[in-house]
Amino acid sequence: MEFKINKIDAVKQEVEFELSYADLAPHFEKAFQKYQKKAEIPGFRKGKAPVSMIKRMYGDMIEQASLEDVANEVYKSYLDENHIHPLGEAQMVDMDYEAKQIFKFKIKYEVKPEFELADYKGVEISRTIHKIDEKMVDDEIKYLQSKHVIYEDAQKADGDEFSLTMDVQKLDETGTEIIGQSDKDVRFYLNDPQINKEFKEQLAEITVGEERILNLPGQEEGTIEKYKVLCKKIDKVIFPELNEEFFKNIYKDEEINNSDDFRAKVQKDLEGIYKNIADQEIRNNIVSELIKLNDIPVPDALVENILNSYIEDVKNQNPKRQLPKEFDEEEYRKTKRADAILQVKWYLIRDRIIEMEKMEVSDKDIEPIIEADAKKYNLPVEKIKTVYENNPDVKYRVLDDKLMNFLIENAKINDVEKHDHNHDDGDGHDHGGEEKKKESKPKKPRKKKTE
């Protein structure tokens, strides 16, 4: 048997095989014996006819029919003997058989690309550091209070702390109602920072049962849109007092007795949240920078695997684990392909660094996760340990953290201080501010806090 490898590109290879009839003989012999077991020939019990008779009667047909199995068997032996690890399914691209003479075929497959890894130590990245000031703490406290407000019926909205329930009808330039552009029982909180200033001003002092025409800025600059609103209900929004009862509602497991301690706790939590955000930003920026530094050819097989996992995620969001009826899978794959390519590039870079740094996961590395999860799920440590020590997903997670900690410790991190003049309004979003750069040595990242 002879074979020849053709490298199509950095990830695609094609191997040409050529087998003589003598090479094929042992493969055909197995095919004859396989056929013998199920052959029904007059004068013999099923499976008992002599192989010589089967060869004489059906030999050419059996040889022809077995060629694909022969090709697969030869290809598998070729991979094992040459320590080749293809990605995805191989593809038969050509097959030619001259009876009793020679069998030629070609198989195409993909492999991981060989590439020169750029220097991954000393990668320069930025990290945003948020300075938590008094205004941010005030905003966060207001947000915490807003989750425990009570409502009191009112007849007039004579301030900001009111919630209005209204019917809203859009009008054309002449004041005529536009059919199909109305909403019933829409609630508006007047002190919501997202509410349009003009909208709020034109609703000042409104009473229950009152109807008003509002002139509001349109989507296009310089335009005005008209709305007719009917105020159906007014609720006065009453925020809870900052007292021990409220503190206990917010922080059940901590002893907080006064407003100073409460503010200190809120500030500490905000600092923790923004630290987690900064830590995740470091990880994301390191990944992005390493992808940028390494121009790696990407195997289609790995990209398809990632896209398939995206599709599975969509299915898992459905109780019946099916794609929604209106879901366009082909279009979805197209829009997500760029993300999948980046993910594959990172996997290839990640694996190469782990290999070069000889990183491994020991039982000692897994112990903190075992102890944390045993406490979290109230299970015996030994029970968790038995499962986790042989769980590839756990080892992958630990190895990933070990790699990222290594990269962070060896990175050059430029801190960008952000002073928030437009602060977090309690919805978790940041709204601008001034920036100031300084350089620092990063601390090891922690897991992001979930609420």
C-alpha positions as CSV (number, residue, x, y, z in Angstrom):
1,M,0.0,0.0,0.0
2,E,1.2,3.5,-0.8
3,F,-0.1,6.8,0.4
4,K,0.7,10.5,-0.2
5,I,-0.3,13.5,1.9
6,N,-1.2,16.7,0.2
7,K,-1.4,19.8,2.4
8,I,-4.2,22.0,0.9
9,D,-3.7,24.8,3.4
10,A,-2.8,25.3,7.1
11,V,-5.7,23.2,8.4
12,K,-6.9,21.1,5.4
13,Q,-5.1,17.9,4.3
14,E,-5.8,15.3,1.6
15,V,-4.3,11.8,1.6
16,E,-4.2,9.7,-1.5
17,F,-4.1,5.9,-1.0
18,E,-3.2,3.3,-3.6
19,L,-3.7,-0.4,-2.9
20,S,-2.8,-3.3,-5.1
21,Y,-5.0,-6.4,-5.4
22,A,-2.6,-8.2,-3.0
23,D,-3.2,-5.4,-0.5
24,L,-6.9,-5.7,-0.9
25,A,-7.0,-9.5,-0.5
26,P,-7.2,-9.7,3.3
27,H,-9.9,-7.0,3.4
28,F,-11.9,-8.9,0.7
29,E,-11.4,-12.1,2.6
30,K,-13.1,-10.5,5.7
31,A,-15.9,-9.3,3.4
32,F,-16.5,-12.9,2.0
33,Q,-16.6,-14.3,5.5
34,K,-19.1,-11.6,6.6
35,Y,-21.3,-12.4,3.6
36,Q,-21.0,-16.1,4.3
37,K,-22.7,-15.8,7.7
38,K,-25.9,-14.4,6.2
39,A,-25.8,-16.2,2.7
40,E,-28.8,-18.5,1.9
41,I,-27.7,-20.8,-0.9
42,P,-29.8,-23.8,-2.0
43,G,-28.5,-27.1,-0.6
44,F,-26.9,-25.4,2.4
45,R,-28.1,-24.2,5.7
46,K,-28.0,-20.4,6.2
47,G,-24.4,-19.3,6.8
48,K,-22.9,-22.8,6.0
49,A,-22.1,-22.5,2.3
50,P,-18.3,-22.8,1.5
51,V,-16.5,-19.5,1.1
52,S,-15.1,-20.8,-2.2
53,M,-18.6,-21.2,-3.6
54,I,-19.5,-17.6,-2.4
55,K,-16.4,-16.2,-4.1
56,R,-17.3,-18.1,-7.4
57,M,-20.9,-16.9,-7.3
58,Y,-20.7,-13.4,-5.8
59,G,-17.0,-12.5,-5.6
60,D,-17.0,-9.5,-7.9
61,M,-20.2,-8.1,-6.3
62,I,-18.9,-8.5,-2.8
63,E,-15.5,-6.9,-3.6
64,Q,-17.2,-3.9,-5.2
65,A,-19.6,-3.5,-2.3
66,S,-16.9,-3.6,0.3
67,L,-14.7,-0.9,-1.1
68,E,-16.1,1.9,1.1
69,D,-15.5,-0.3,4.3
70,V,-12.0,-1.0,3.0
71,A,-11.3,2.7,2.5
72,N,-12.5,3.5,6.1
73,E,-10.4,0.7,7.6
74,V,-7.3,1.8,5.7
75,Y,-7.8,5.4,6.6
76,K,-8.3,4.6,10.3
77,S,-5.0,2.5,10.4
78,Y,-3.3,5.4,8.6
79,L,-4.4,7.8,11.4
80,D,-3.3,5.5,14.2
81,E,0.0,4.6,12.7
82,N,0.9,8.2,11.9
83,H,-0.5,9.7,15.1
84,I,-2.8,12.1,13.2
85,H,-5.8,13.5,15.0
86,P,-8.4,14.9,12.5
87,L,-11.1,17.4,13.4
88,G,-14.7,16.6,12.6
89,E,-15.8,14.2,9.9
90,A,-13.4,13.2,7.0
91,Q,-14.7,13.4,3.4
92,M,-14.2,10.9,0.6
93,V,-13.4,13.0,-2.4
94,D,-12.5,10.4,-5.0
95,M,-12.6,6.6,-5.4
96,D,-11.4,4.5,-8.4
97,Y,-11.2,0.7,-8.6
98,E,-9.8,-1.4,-11.4
99,A,-11.2,-4.9,-10.8
100,K,-8.5,-7.4,-9.8
101,Q,-5.9,-4.7,-10.3
102,I,-5.7,-1.5,-8.1
103,F,-7.8,0.6,-5.8
104,K,-7.2,4.3,-5.4
105,F,-9.1,6.8,-3.2
106,K,-8.6,10.2,-1.6
107,I,-9.8,11.4,1.8
108,K,-9.8,15.1,2.9
109,Y,-9.8,16.1,6.6
110,E,-8.8,19.0,8.9
111,V,-6.2,19.2,11.6
112,K,-5.3,21.8,14.2
113,P,-3.0,24.4,12.6
114,E,0.6,24.7,13.5
115,F,1.5,28.3,14.3
116,E,4.2,30.4,15.9
117,L,2.7,31.8,19.2
118,A,3.4,35.5,19.8
119,D,4.9,36.5,23.1
120,Y,2.1,36.1,25.6
121,K,4.1,37.5,28.6
122,G,4.0,41.3,29.1
123,V,0.8,41.8,27.1
124,E,-0.3,45.4,27.5
125,I,-3.9,46.0,28.3
126,S,-6.2,48.5,30.1
127,R,-8.5,48.2,33.1
128,T,-11.2,50.6,34.2
129,I,-11.1,51.6,37.9
130,H,-14.3,53.2,39.1
131,K,-14.0,55.6,42.0
132,I,-16.9,55.1,44.3
133,D,-18.0,58.5,45.6
134,E,-20.8,59.7,47.9
135,K,-23.2,60.3,45.0
136,M,-22.8,56.7,43.8
137,V,-23.5,55.5,47.3
138,D,-26.6,57.8,47.5
139,D,-27.8,56.4,44.1
140,E,-27.4,52.8,45.2
141,I,-29.2,53.4,48.5
142,K,-32.0,55.1,46.6
143,Y,-32.2,52.0,44.3
144,L,-32.3,49.7,47.4
145,Q,-35.1,51.7,48.9
146,S,-37.0,51.7,45.6
147,K,-37.3,47.9,45.9
148,H,-39.2,48.3,49.1
149,V,-41.5,51.3,48.4
150,I,-45.2,51.4,49.2
151,Y,-47.9,53.1,47.3
152,E,-50.6,55.4,48.6
153,D,-53.6,56.6,46.6
154,A,-53.5,60.2,45.7
155,Q,-55.7,62.6,43.6
156,K,-53.0,65.0,42.5
157,A,-49.3,64.6,41.4
158,D,-47.9,67.6,43.2
159,G,-44.3,66.5,43.2
160,D,-41.8,64.0,41.7
161,E,-42.5,60.9,43.9
162,F,-45.6,59.8,42.1
163,S,-46.5,57.0,39.8
164,L,-49.2,57.7,37.2
165,T,-51.4,55.2,35.4
166,M,-52.5,56.6,32.1
167,D,-54.1,55.8,28.7
168,V,-51.9,57.2,25.9
169,Q,-53.1,58.0,22.4
170,K,-50.8,59.4,19.7
171,L,-52.2,62.3,17.6
172,D,-51.3,63.6,14.1
173,E,-50.4,67.2,13.4
174,T,-54.0,68.2,13.3
175,G,-54.8,66.6,16.7
176,T,-56.6,63.6,15.2
177,E,-56.1,60.3,16.8
178,I,-53.9,57.9,14.9
179,I,-55.5,54.5,14.7
180,G,-53.4,51.6,16.2
181,Q,-51.1,53.9,18.1
182,S,-52.5,53.8,21.6
183,D,-51.7,52.1,24.9
184,K,-53.9,51.4,27.9
185,D,-52.9,51.6,31.6
186,V,-49.3,52.6,31.1
187,R,-47.4,53.4,34.3
188,F,-44.9,56.2,34.6
189,Y,-42.8,57.0,37.6
190,L,-42.2,60.8,37.5
191,N,-38.8,60.6,39.2
192,D,-37.4,58.1,36.8
193,P,-34.2,59.6,35.4
194,Q,-35.0,58.0,32.0
195,I,-38.2,60.0,31.6
196,N,-38.2,62.8,29.0
197,K,-37.9,66.3,30.7
198,E,-40.7,67.9,28.7
199,F,-42.9,64.9,29.4
200,K,-42.4,65.3,33.1
201,E,-43.0,69.1,33.0
202,Q,-46.2,68.8,31.1
203,L,-47.6,66.3,33.6
204,A,-47.0,68.5,36.6
205,E,-49.9,68.9,39.0
206,I,-52.1,66.5,36.9
207,T,-55.1,65.0,38.7
208,V,-57.1,61.8,38.5
209,G,-59.5,61.9,35.6
210,E,-57.7,64.8,33.9
211,E,-57.0,64.7,30.2
212,R,-54.0,66.6,28.6
213,I,-52.4,67.1,25.3
214,L,-48.6,66.7,25.4
215,N,-46.2,68.1,22.8
216,L,-43.0,66.2,23.0
217,P,-39.7,66.2,21.0
218,G,-39.9,63.7,18.0
219,Q,-37.3,61.2,17.0
220,E,-36.0,63.5,14.3
221,E,-34.4,66.8,15.5
222,G,-36.7,69.8,15.4
223,T,-39.9,67.7,15.2
224,I,-42.8,67.6,17.6
225,E,-45.1,64.6,18.4
226,K,-48.5,65.0,20.0
227,Y,-50.1,62.7,22.5
228,K,-53.4,62.7,24.4
229,V,-53.2,61.3,27.9
230,L,-55.9,60.4,30.4
231,C,-54.7,60.1,34.0
232,K,-56.6,57.1,35.5
233,K,-54.8,56.6,38.8
234,I,-52.1,58.3,40.9
235,D,-50.0,56.6,43.5
236,K,-47.8,58.5,45.9
237,V,-44.4,56.6,46.1
238,I,-43.3,56.3,49.7
239,F,-39.7,55.2,50.3
240,P,-38.9,53.3,53.5
241,E,-37.0,55.1,56.2
242,L,-33.3,54.3,56.8
243,N,-33.7,52.5,60.1
244,E,-32.7,49.1,61.6
245,E,-35.8,47.4,60.1
246,F,-34.8,48.5,56.6
247,F,-31.2,47.6,57.2
248,K,-32.2,44.1,58.2
249,N,-34.4,43.7,55.2
250,I,-31.5,44.4,52.9
251,Y,-28.7,42.6,54.8
252,K,-30.4,39.8,56.7
253,D,-27.2,38.1,57.9
254,E,-25.3,41.2,59.1
255,E,-25.6,43.3,62.2
256,I,-26.1,46.9,60.9
257,N,-27.6,49.3,63.4
258,N,-27.1,52.8,62.0
259,S,-26.9,54.7,58.7
260,D,-23.1,55.1,58.8
261,D,-22.6,51.4,58.9
262,F,-25.2,50.9,56.2
263,R,-23.5,53.4,53.9
264,A,-20.1,51.7,54.6
265,K,-21.6,48.3,53.7
266,V,-23.2,49.7,50.5
267,Q,-19.9,51.3,49.5
268,K,-18.1,48.1,50.1
269,D,-20.6,46.1,48.0
270,L,-20.2,48.6,45.2
271,E,-16.5,48.4,45.3
272,G,-16.7,44.6,45.1
273,I,-19.1,44.7,42.2
274,Y,-16.9,47.2,40.2
275,K,-13.8,45.1,41.1
276,N,-15.4,42.0,39.7
277,I,-16.3,44.0,36.5
278,A,-12.7,45.2,36.3
279,D,-11.4,41.7,36.8
280,Q,-13.6,40.4,34.0
281,E,-12.5,43.3,31.8
282,I,-8.9,42.3,32.3
283,R,-9.7,38.7,31.2
284,N,-11.6,39.9,28.2
285,N,-8.9,42.3,27.2
286,I,-6.1,39.7,27.5
287,V,-8.1,37.3,25.3
288,S,-8.8,40.0,22.7
289,E,-5.1,41.2,22.7
290,L,-3.8,37.6,22.3
291,I,-6.2,36.9,19.4
292,K,-5.1,40.2,17.8
293,L,-1.4,39.2,18.2
294,N,-1.9,35.7,16.7
295,D,-3.2,35.4,13.2
296,I,-4.4,31.8,13.3
297,P,-6.1,29.9,10.5
298,V,-9.3,28.4,11.8
299,P,-10.6,24.8,11.0
300,D,-14.2,24.8,9.8
301,A,-14.9,21.7,11.9
302,L,-14.2,23.6,15.2
303,V,-16.2,26.6,14.1
304,E,-19.2,24.3,13.3
305,N,-18.8,22.6,16.7
306,I,-19.1,26.0,18.4
307,L,-22.1,27.0,16.3
308,N,-23.7,23.7,17.1
309,S,-23.2,24.5,20.8
310,Y,-24.9,27.9,20.3
311,I,-27.9,26.2,18.7
312,E,-28.1,23.8,21.7
313,D,-28.1,26.8,24.0
314,V,-31.1,28.2,22.1
315,K,-32.9,24.8,22.4
316,N,-32.2,24.6,26.1
317,Q,-34.0,27.9,26.6
318,N,-37.2,26.2,25.4
319,P,-39.0,23.9,27.9
320,K,-39.3,21.3,25.1
321,R,-35.7,21.7,24.0
322,Q,-36.7,22.6,20.5
323,L,-35.9,25.7,18.3
324,P,-38.8,28.2,18.2
325,K,-41.0,27.9,15.1
326,E,-39.9,31.3,13.8
327,F,-36.2,30.7,14.4
328,D,-34.1,31.0,11.3
329,E,-31.2,28.6,12.1
330,E,-29.3,29.3,8.9
331,E,-29.4,33.1,9.4
332,Y,-28.5,32.7,13.1
333,R,-25.4,30.6,12.2
334,K,-24.3,33.4,9.8
335,T,-24.6,36.1,12.4
336,K,-22.8,34.1,15.1
337,R,-20.0,32.8,12.8
338,A,-17.6,35.7,13.6
339,D,-18.1,35.0,17.3
340,A,-17.4,31.3,16.8
341,I,-14.2,32.0,14.9
342,L,-12.9,34.2,17.7
343,Q,-13.8,31.6,20.2
344,V,-11.9,28.9,18.3
345,K,-8.9,31.1,17.9
346,W,-8.8,31.6,21.7
347,Y,-9.1,27.9,22.3
348,L,-6.1,27.2,20.1
349,I,-4.1,29.9,21.7
350,R,-5.2,28.8,25.2
351,D,-4.2,25.1,24.5
352,R,-0.8,26.1,23.1
353,I,0.1,28.3,26.2
354,I,-1.0,25.6,28.6
355,E,1.2,23.1,26.6
356,M,4.2,25.4,26.6
357,E,3.9,26.3,30.3
358,K,3.2,22.6,31.1
359,M,0.2,23.5,33.2
360,E,-1.7,20.7,34.9
361,V,-4.5,20.4,37.4
362,S,-3.8,18.6,40.7
363,D,-6.2,17.4,43.4
364,K,-5.0,20.3,45.5
365,D,-6.1,22.7,42.8
366,I,-9.7,21.4,43.0
367,E,-10.0,21.4,46.8
368,P,-11.1,25.1,47.1
369,I,-13.9,24.4,44.6
370,I,-15.0,21.2,46.4
371,E,-15.1,23.0,49.7
372,A,-17.0,26.0,48.4
373,D,-19.6,24.0,46.5
374,A,-20.0,21.6,49.5
375,K,-20.9,24.6,51.6
376,K,-23.1,26.2,48.9
377,Y,-25.2,23.0,48.3
378,N,-25.0,21.8,51.9
379,L,-23.5,18.4,50.8
380,P,-20.7,16.3,52.4
381,V,-17.2,17.2,51.1
382,E,-16.4,13.6,50.3
383,K,-19.5,13.3,48.1
384,I,-18.6,16.4,46.1
385,K,-15.0,15.3,45.9
386,T,-15.8,11.9,44.3
387,V,-17.7,13.6,41.5
388,Y,-15.4,16.6,40.9
389,E,-12.1,14.8,40.9
390,N,-13.1,12.9,37.7
391,N,-15.1,15.7,36.1
392,P,-13.4,17.1,33.0
393,D,-15.5,20.3,33.2
394,V,-14.3,21.0,36.7
395,K,-10.7,20.4,35.6
396,Y,-11.2,22.6,32.5
397,R,-12.5,25.4,34.7
398,V,-9.6,25.2,37.2
399,L,-7.1,25.0,34.3
400,D,-8.7,28.0,32.7
401,D,-8.4,30.0,36.0
402,K,-4.8,28.9,36.4
403,L,-4.0,30.1,32.9
404,M,-5.7,33.5,33.3
405,N,-4.0,34.1,36.6
406,F,-0.7,33.4,35.0
407,L,-1.4,35.7,32.1
408,I,-2.7,38.5,34.4
409,E,0.4,38.2,36.7
410,N,2.6,38.6,33.6
411,A,0.6,41.3,31.9
412,K,1.3,45.1,31.8
413,I,-1.9,46.6,33.0
414,N,-2.7,50.3,32.6
415,D,-5.4,51.4,35.0
416,V,-7.9,54.0,33.7
417,E,-9.6,55.8,36.6
418,K,-13.2,56.7,36.0
419,H,-14.8,59.5,38.1
420,D,-18.5,59.2,37.6
421,H,-20.2,62.6,37.3
422,N,-23.1,60.8,35.7
423,H,-23.4,57.9,38.1
424,D,-24.8,54.5,38.2
425,D,-28.5,55.0,38.7
426,G,-29.1,51.7,40.4
427,D,-29.7,49.7,37.3
428,G,-26.2,48.5,37.1
429,H,-25.2,50.7,34.1
430,D,-22.5,53.4,34.1
431,H,-23.2,56.7,32.5
432,G,-19.9,58.4,31.6
433,G,-17.3,60.3,33.5
434,E,-13.7,61.5,33.4
435,E,-10.8,59.1,32.9
436,K,-7.3,59.2,34.3
437,K,-4.6,56.6,33.6
438,K,-2.1,55.0,36.0
439,E,-0.2,51.8,36.0
440,S,-0.5,49.1,38.6
441,K,0.3,45.5,39.4
442,P,-3.0,43.5,39.2
443,K,-4.4,41.4,42.0
444,K,-5.7,37.9,41.2
445,P,-9.3,38.0,39.9
446,R,-12.2,36.7,41.8
447,K,-15.5,35.3,40.5
448,K,-18.1,37.9,39.7
449,K,-20.7,38.4,42.4
450,T,-24.2,37.4,41.6
451,E,-27.2,38.8,43.2
